[in-house]
Amino acid sequence: MLPSSPRTSLLLILQVSKRAFTTTNPTLKSQPYVRSSPKMPKPKPEKEDPGSAKGESAPRWKRLIWTGAFAATAFTGSIYGAGLKTQKEWKEEKQKVQELTTDEKVAMLESSKGELWKQKVSLEQKLGEVRRRMEREQQ
């Protein structure tokens, strides 16, 4: 028996499709309803590769090797880049010193000399304190 109007045919299609894709379990509303019968054989589990876990595309050891390789490459590149930067800065500093006039070089050397004298005085004070403590401990 065929429906007489397009509206009834649409309703009939909706009812059929609703029955085919609904379930009594409210948590599975979007999944189709399938009745299981005792006559249907259960699917057998497929044999898995012992090197890989279920659902993985590559074995774990391969992923670890690739991860280590990428990490080593990134580490090596960062060390190499830092070395290049340091070398470039050293060359720039050397170039600046070569371009300085004699008076500027003398002034720079005198400022370095002053800083070294300050360090010498502080180290001599610390050394004197250590010697005094050692003398007290011996007595």
Helices and strands as residue ranges (DSSP letters): H 6-20, G 26-28, H 60-99, H 102-138
